[in-house]
Structure formats: C-alpha cells, structure tokens
Amino acid sequence: MFLSVFDMFKIGVGPSSSHTMGPMVAAARFLDRLRAAPFSAHGLKGSLHGSLAFTGVGHATDRATILGLAGFTPQDYDAQKATAALAEIEASGTVSPPDLGTLAFQPKTDLVFDYDHALPGHANGMILMATDAQGDVILQEIYYSIGGGFVLTADELAAGADKDEGDPVPFPFKSAAEMLDMAANSGKTIAGMKRANELTRRGPNALDQGLTRIWEVMEACMNRGLETGGILPGGLNVKRRAPKILESLEAERGMNLTAPHTINDWMSCYAMAVNEENAAGGQVVTAPTNGAAGVVPATIRYWLDHVPGASRARIPDFLLTAAAIGGLVKYNASISGAEAGCQAEVGSASAMAAAGLCAVLGGTPEQIENAAEIALEHHLGMTCDPVRGLVQVPCIERNGLGAIKAVSAASLALRGDGTHLVPLDACIETMRQTGADMSEKYKETSLGGLAVNIPNC
C-alpha cells in the first residue's frame, strides 16, 4: 500500500478539506470531463447531498463548488481573484472556465442543497451536470469527497479506488504490524522506509523540495494566525485568540513564577493560530484534514522552539513518519469527520504528530507505533458537531488539545521500550467500528451535540 506524503499533506484552502477543497477538486475534475466530451455544453448545474448539504454553507461548500466550476483549484487559490470572480458570476449568471467558453450558471438556482436525498457511497456526496440549450442534462457525474481533500467518482468508489495500492514500492506495509516487521528486517526507520517508497515516484531533489514546501506553508499559515486579530467570518462572532495568547506568553518569558503547565498554552496557541487561519479561509495544509490542520504544525513548532537539540533538518523525518501513520489510518479506517466523527480527524492528526515527534526525539519504530496508538486511543468516540457548521467551535481549541495529547503520547512512549497492550492496528480498527456505530447526528451534520445546545446566532 502506498499513499504519498503529498497526499496526506496537501496545500489548499480553508475552512474544510472535505467540504471546501473536495468540492473544488470535484468541479475541476468535471470540467476536465467536459473538455474531453465530443459535444459542447450550454450550462452547468449541481446538487449537494448529505453532510455537504447540512453543513455546506458554514464550510463554504457552495462557494468552493462555484469557484471550482469557474476554473479555480485549491493549490493555486487566490482569495482576491476568487472574490472578484464570485461577484462577476452573481452579476452575469455565467461561469467561464478555461477552454470551455461561457456557460450559463445561476448560483442561487443551479446549485441545490438537497437535504432529503443522501447519496449511497459516502456522507459527502455531490452531483455535477452539464446541460444543453434546452436545459436537458447531457453529462452527469457523482462525486464523493472522502476526507482530506480526496475525491472519487461513484464508479471509482465502487471499484475500490480508495484502497488502490498503486505501483509496487519497496515497503508496501498495509498495517502497523507489517510496518514494524519491515523495519526490523530492513534495519530502516519508519521515515527511511517511507522515503524509499516516495523515491519510486519522484527524485530526491523533488522529494526534499516538496517536504520543505509543506513546512513553509504550515509555518506561514501559523505565523499569519499569530499576527492576525479580529472576528472570524460566519456569524458566530468568534474572536481570534492566538495573537493575544502569544502576547501574554511572550510577556511571561523568563519569569520565575511561570507554571510548568504553561507549555501547554504555547502548543495550544500554535495550533489555534493555524485553525483560526483555516476558519478564515486562508491557505492551509491538510494534516490530514483542514479541520485538524493545526495539530502537526503545532507539535513541530513546539519541538523546534522549546525542545533542546531540535533541528529544522529533521522536519522531513517528522513529516514522513507522520504520513506513514496517517496512511495506515486512512487505508484501514477513515480520516473523514463526516464518516467517523472527529476521532478520524483530530484523533488521526494527534496520532500522526505523536509518531513524528517520537521519531525526531530518537524513538524506535516500536516506540513510534506506541506513541501513535496512545494518541489515537484517547480520541476514540470523539464526535464532530460543529456549531452552525463552521470549523470554529469546538474545532479550533480541539486542535490545541490534540497537540498536547500528541506530545504527551510521544513522551509516554519514549519512557517505555515499545511494548504495550493495545496494538495500533487494533486501535485503528476500533476507531473504524466506532465511526460506523456513531449516530449521523455526530458526523459533521451539525444535527446534534454542541451544534444544537449552543445558540448559533
């Protein structure tokens, strides 16, 4: 099994990888189908289903879909151009994607939030259509946004493309047990095996440059969040808190009376900065999702700024190790809140961060697997119940606690020799089963939990 580090860590746009990035990617794929078609379309239509409908407005799903149909993609998203394009589309009732001319599209009527008809393949479903001059559908495709910005058509999902193992790699581990066996037999670290797998797809320079780019975008996102105050969009009037927390923490530096637990505030501040940027629709890196994007970079920043001996040169090992764990979770369970609740998002992110930190602190493969298991185990059962469908409450603070758990898990694992009662594979399978049993109210629909018990206006 091979899932690239660049699939686990994708550069995109907030607030949601499943509900913002995914629909934009799906729209781009539909435009490619239309370009390859032997006929010309006159207009475009679409419908959003399941979780994409219930929390679509809060996650800017409609906005992302419209921009995707206009030719925007997450990796080269420009906020100012997007705002101008949306205004033009609203005024003209048309979109003009590259190489397809001008197509009729009325945002208020041609994109429907269908709350009554869930699609069978996944909670995040959408249908995109092209029409002729009479309004008849001449091309239609069902897309599923399966988490972390990954998108599959209905046919691809039915064919098991989400489990596609791709071309052979030197270390094709599908489970943590296989990963540990391969590490023992090869003498390589988890990061070393992951690097060897990645090098079958790209050269060493491209790999290193790509890893550097991932951290640059993560760090830039965090720094923007640490510098930007104000109120987050969406109507909840949630204040950005990271800059003020950072200011107070820096004022306390060097004070003998500072409590040791204050280090948790630093970690929370770093994570909240990322997720406040994400909530504002800024550029972010899925890690493995947008809703959980703050955990991994906050843990890296904690290590770099607060742990003696930390070196930026080891960041690639952190990311590769984290991606290996994230790949196991995605392959064997889910990283989608709409499929398995927040245990699949912040829980997975915490496991990835714990593994990465344990690796750069000198942990053995067995200790790394233990760290990931501890972090994931203590997120089991966590629901996804965003107030008003926004990736704000409880999501922003939750990333801070995910980072704290990641550091604690890595530290506990390093205190042992790697032997432990619950294997990571058993924990991942438990998460999958728990997600399957979880009520739909708690899987990114905003129909239960905090979403209905907190006034959202």
C-alpha positions in Angstrom: 0.0 0.0 0.0 1.3 3.4 -0.9 -0.1 6.8 0.0 2.2 9.7 -0.7 3.3 12.2 1.9 2.0 14.8 -0.6 -1.5 13.2 -0.4 -1.5 13.3 3.4 -0.2 16.9 3.4 -1.9 18.8 0.6 -1.7 22.6 0.2 -5.1 24.1 -0.1 -7.7 26.5 1.2 -9.9 26.6 4.3 -12.1 26.0 6.1 -12.6 22.3 5.2 -10.7 19.7 3.2 -13.8 17.6 2.8 -16.3 20.4 2.3 -14.3 23.1 0.7 -11.2 21.6 -1.1 -13.0 18.4 -2.1 -15.9 20.0 -3.9 -13.5 22.4 -5.7 -11.4 19.4 -6.8 -14.6 17.6 -7.9 -15.6 20.6 -10.0 -12.2 20.7 -11.6 -12.5 17.0 -12.5 -15.9 17.6 -14.0 -14.6 20.4 -16.2 -11.8 18.0 -17.4 -14.5 15.5 -18.4 -16.4 18.3 -20.2 -13.3 19.3 -22.1 -12.9 15.7 -23.3 -16.5 15.3 -24.3 -17.4 15.3 -28.1 -20.1 17.9 -27.6 -20.4 21.5 -26.3 -22.4 22.4 -23.2 -24.6 25.4 -22.7 -24.9 25.4 -18.9 -23.9 23.8 -15.6 -25.9 22.6 -12.6 -25.1 20.8 -9.3 -26.6 19.4 -6.1 -25.0 18.9 -2.7 -26.1 15.9 -0.5 -25.7 14.5 3.0 -23.1 16.3 5.1 -22.2 18.6 2.2 -25.7 19.9 2.3 -26.2 20.1 6.1 -23.0 22.0 6.8 -22.2 23.2 3.4 -22.9 26.9 4.0 -20.8 27.0 7.1 -18.0 25.2 5.2 -18.3 27.4 2.1 -19.1 24.3 0.1 -21.3 26.3 -2.3 -18.7 29.0 -2.7 -16.0 26.3 -3.4 -18.1 24.5 -5.9 -19.0 27.6 -7.8 -15.3 28.7 -7.9 -14.3 25.2 -9.0 -16.7 25.3 -11.9 -15.2 28.7 -12.8 -11.7 27.1 -13.0 -10.3 27.7 -9.5 -8.2 24.9 -7.8 -7.1 24.7 -4.2 -3.4 24.6 -4.9 -3.3 27.9 -6.7 -6.2 29.6 -5.0 -6.1 33.4 -4.9 -8.6 35.0 -2.4 -8.8 38.4 -4.1 -9.4 36.8 -7.6 -12.0 34.5 -6.1 -14.0 37.3 -4.5 -14.0 39.2 -7.8 -15.0 36.1 -9.7 -17.9 35.3 -7.4 -19.2 38.9 -7.9 -19.0 38.5 -11.7 -20.7 35.2 -11.6 -23.5 36.5 -9.5 -24.0 39.5 -11.8 -23.8 37.7 -15.1 -25.3 34.3 -14.3 -22.4 32.6 -16.1 -19.1 31.0 -15.5 -16.1 31.0 -17.9 -13.8 28.1 -17.1 -10.6 27.9 -19.3 -11.1 26.3 -22.7 -14.9 25.9 -22.2 -16.2 29.3 -23.2 -19.1 30.9 -21.3 -21.6 28.6 -19.6 -24.9 29.5 -18.0 -24.9 29.2 -14.2 -27.1 30.9 -11.7 -25.6 30.3 -8.3 -29.0 30.7 -6.4 -30.9 28.2 -8.5 -28.3 26.0 -10.3 -26.6 24.7 -7.1 -29.1 23.0 -4.9 -28.7 21.9 -1.2 -30.5 18.6 -1.2 -31.2 17.8 2.5 -33.6 14.9 1.7 -31.7 12.6 -0.5 -28.3 11.2 0.7 -26.2 9.5 -1.9 -25.3 5.9 -1.1 -21.5 5.9 -1.4 -20.4 8.4 1.3 -21.8 11.1 3.5 -20.1 13.8 1.4 -21.8 13.4 -2.0 -22.4 15.8 -4.8 -23.8 15.6 -8.4 -22.5 17.8 -11.2 -24.3 18.2 -14.5 -23.8 19.8 -17.9 -26.9 20.9 -19.8 -27.7 21.8 -23.4 -29.5 24.9 -24.6 -32.9 23.4 -23.7 -31.8 22.6 -20.1 -31.5 18.9 -20.7 -28.7 17.1 -18.9 -26.1 15.8 -21.4 -23.3 14.9 -18.9 -23.6 13.9 -15.2 -21.2 12.6 -12.6 -21.5 11.8 -8.9 -18.5 12.7 -6.8 -17.7 11.8 -3.2 -15.3 13.9 -1.0 -14.0 11.1 1.2 -11.8 13.2 3.5 -8.6 15.2 3.4 -9.3 16.6 0.0 -9.5 13.2 -1.6 -12.3 12.9 -4.3 -13.6 9.8 -6.1 -16.4 9.3 -8.6 -19.2 6.9 -7.7 -17.7 4.4 -10.1 -14.2 4.8 -8.6 -15.5 4.3 -5.1 -17.5 1.2 -6.1 -14.4 -0.2 -7.7 -12.4 0.3 -4.5 -10.2 3.1 -5.8 -9.9 4.4 -2.2 -8.0 1.2 -1.5 -5.9 1.3 -4.6 -2.4 0.2 -3.8 -0.8 1.7 -6.9 2.5 0.6 -8.4 4.9 -1.5 -6.2 7.0 0.1 -3.6 9.9 -1.3 -1.6 8.0 -1.3 1.7 4.3 -1.8 1.0 3.1 -2.1 4.6 -0.7 -2.1 5.0 -0.7 -2.3 8.8 1.4 -1.2 11.7 2.4 -4.9 12.3 3.7 -5.1 8.8 5.5 -1.8 9.2 7.3 -2.9 12.3 8.2 -6.3 10.7 9.7 -4.5 7.6 11.6 -2.0 9.8 13.1 -4.9 11.8 14.0 -6.8 8.7 15.5 -3.9 6.8 17.1 -2.0 9.7 15.5 1.2 8.4 13.5 3.7 10.4 9.8 4.3 9.5 10.9 7.6 7.9 13.6 5.7 5.9 11.1 3.2 4.6 8.6 6.0 3.7 11.4 7.9 1.9 12.3 4.8 -0.1 8.7 4.4 -1.1 8.4 8.1 -2.1 11.6 7.9 -4.3 9.8 5.4 -6.6 7.5 8.3 -7.6 9.9 11.3 -7.7 13.6 12.1 -7.5 15.4 13.0 -4.2 15.5 16.7 -5.0 11.8 16.9 -5.8 11.0 15.0 -2.6 13.1 17.2 -0.4 11.9 20.4 -2.0 8.3 19.2 -1.6 8.8 18.4 2.1 10.4 21.8 2.6 7.5 23.5 0.8 5.0 21.7 3.1 6.6 23.0 6.2 7.0 26.5 4.7 3.3 26.7 4.1 2.4 25.3 7.5 4.8 27.8 9.2 3.5 30.7 7.1 -0.1 29.8 8.0 0.8 29.6 11.7 2.6 33.0 11.6 -0.3 34.7 9.9 -2.6 33.3 12.6 -0.3 34.5 15.3 -0.3 38.0 13.9 -3.9 38.5 12.8 -6.7 39.5 15.2 -10.3 40.3 14.6 -13.5 38.3 14.3 -13.8 35.1 12.3 -16.4 35.1 9.5 -19.6 33.0 9.7 -21.8 34.8 12.2 -20.7 33.2 15.5 -18.6 36.3 16.3 -15.7 34.1 17.4 -12.7 36.2 18.2 -9.2 35.2 17.0 -7.4 34.5 20.2 -3.9 33.3 19.1 -2.2 36.8 18.9 -3.3 37.8 22.4 -2.3 34.4 23.9 1.1 34.7 22.2 1.5 38.3 23.5 0.8 37.2 27.1 3.1 34.2 26.8 6.0 36.3 25.5 5.5 38.8 28.3 5.9 35.9 30.8 9.1 34.6 29.3 11.9 34.4 31.9 9.6 34.9 34.9 10.5 32.5 37.7 6.8 32.2 38.7 5.6 30.8 35.4 4.0 27.5 35.9 5.4 24.4 34.1 2.0 23.7 32.5 2.2 27.0 30.6 4.0 25.0 27.9 0.5 23.6 27.0 -0.6 27.2 26.3 2.2 27.5 23.8 1.1 24.4 22.0 -2.5 25.4 22.0 -1.6 28.9 20.8 0.4 27.5 17.8 -2.5 25.1 16.9 -5.2 27.7 17.3 -3.3 30.1 15.1 -3.4 27.6 12.2 -7.1 26.8 12.7 -8.1 30.4 13.0 -6.5 31.0 9.7 -8.3 27.9 8.3 -11.6 29.2 9.6 -11.0 32.5 7.9 -10.5 30.6 4.5 -6.7 31.1 4.4 -4.1 28.9 2.8 -3.5 25.8 4.9 -2.0 22.3 4.7 -4.3 19.3 5.2 -2.7 17.3 8.1 -4.5 15.0 7.4 -7.6 17.4 7.0 -8.2 21.1 7.3 -10.3 20.7 10.4 -7.3 19.0 12.1 -4.6 21.1 10.3 -3.2 22.7 13.5 -2.0 19.6 15.4 1.0 18.5 13.3 2.5 22.0 12.7 1.9 23.0 16.4 3.8 19.9 17.5 6.6 20.6 15.1 6.8 24.3 16.3 6.8 23.1 20.0 9.7 20.8 19.2 11.7 23.4 17.3 11.2 26.3 19.8 11.0 24.5 23.1 13.0 21.2 22.9 16.8 21.4 23.2 18.6 19.9 20.3 15.8 20.3 17.8 16.8 20.9 14.2 14.9 22.0 11.1 16.9 19.5 9.2 14.9 16.7 10.9 11.5 18.1 9.8 11.4 15.8 6.7 11.7 12.8 9.1 8.9 14.1 11.2 6.6 14.6 8.2 7.5 11.2 6.6 6.8 9.4 9.8 3.6 11.2 10.4 2.5 10.5 6.8 3.2 6.8 7.3 0.9 6.6 10.3 -1.8 8.8 8.5 -1.7 6.4 5.6 -2.4 3.4 7.8 -5.4 5.2 9.4 -6.8 6.3 6.1 -6.3 2.9 4.5 -7.8 0.9 7.3 -10.4 3.3 8.8 -11.1 6.9 7.9 -9.8 10.5 8.2 -13.2 11.9 7.4 -15.3 13.6 10.1 -18.4 13.0 8.0 -17.7 9.3 8.0 -16.4 8.7 11.5 -16.6 11.8 13.6 -13.7 14.0 14.9 -11.8 10.9 16.1 -11.0 10.4 12.5 -9.7 14.0 12.1 -8.1 15.4 15.2 -7.6 11.8 16.5 -5.7 10.8 13.4 -3.8 14.1 13.4 -2.7 13.6 17.0 -1.5 10.1 16.2 0.5 11.4 13.3 2.0 14.2 15.3 2.9 11.8 18.2 4.6 9.5 15.8 6.6 12.3 14.1 7.7 13.8 17.4 8.7 10.4 18.8 10.8 9.8 15.7 12.8 13.0 15.9 13.3 12.5 19.6 15.1 9.3 18.8 12.3 6.8 19.3 12.5 3.2 17.9 9.8 2.0 15.4 8.2 0.2 18.3 8.1 3.4 20.4 6.7 5.4 17.5 3.9 2.9 16.9 3.2 3.0 20.6 3.1 6.9 20.6 0.6 6.9 17.7 -1.6 4.3 19.4 -1.7 6.3 22.7 -2.7 9.5 20.9 -5.4 7.8 18.8 -6.8 5.7 21.7 -7.6 8.8 23.7 -9.6 10.4 21.0 -11.8 7.3 20.4 -15.5 8.2 20.2 -14.9 11.9 19.7 -17.9 13.4 17.8 -17.9 16.0 15.0 -20.6 18.5 16.0 -19.5 22.0 14.7 -21.8 24.8 15.8 -23.5 26.3 12.8 -21.5 24.0 10.6 -18.4 26.2 11.0 -14.9 24.9 11.5 -14.6 27.0 14.7 -16.4 25.7 17.7 -15.2 23.2 19.0 -12.6 22.7 16.2 -10.1 25.4 16.9 -9.4 24.6 20.6 -9.7 20.9 19.9 -6.6 21.2 17.7 -4.7 22.6 20.7 -5.7 19.7 22.9 -4.8 17.3 20.0 -1.3 18.7 20.0 -1.0 18.5 23.8 -2.1 14.8 23.6 0.4 14.1 20.8 3.3 15.5 22.9 2.2 13.5 26.0 1.8 10.3 24.0 5.3 10.7 22.5 6.8 11.3 25.9 5.0 8.3 27.5 6.1 6.1 24.6 9.7 7.2 25.0 9.6 6.2 28.7 8.9 2.6 27.7 10.5 0.1 25.4 7.7 0.0 22.8 5.9 -3.0 24.2 2.2 -2.3 25.1 -1.2 -3.9 25.4 -3.2 -2.4 22.6 -1.6 -2.5 19.1 -2.1 0.5 16.8 -3.9 -1.8 14.3 -6.5 -2.7 17.0 -6.9 0.9 17.9 -7.4 1.9 14.2 -10.0 -0.9 13.7 -11.8 0.2 16.9 -11.9 3.7 15.5 -13.4 2.4 12.3 -16.1 0.4 14.2 -16.9 3.3 16.5 -17.4 5.5 13.5 -19.7 3.0 11.8 -21.8 2.8 15.0 -21.8 6.6 15.6 -25.1 8.4 15.0 -25.2 10.5 11.9 -26.1 13.5 14.2 -22.4 13.4 15.4 -20.8 13.1 12.0 -20.4 16.6 10.6 -24.1 17.3 10.1 -24.5 19.8 13.0 -27.7 17.9 14.0 -26.5 17.0 17.5 -24.2 17.8 20.3 -22.8 21.3 20.7 -24.3 22.3 17.4 -27.8 22.1 18.9 -27.1 23.0 22.5 -25.2 26.3 21.9 -27.1 29.3 20.5 -25.6 29.9 17.0 -26.7 33.4 16.2 
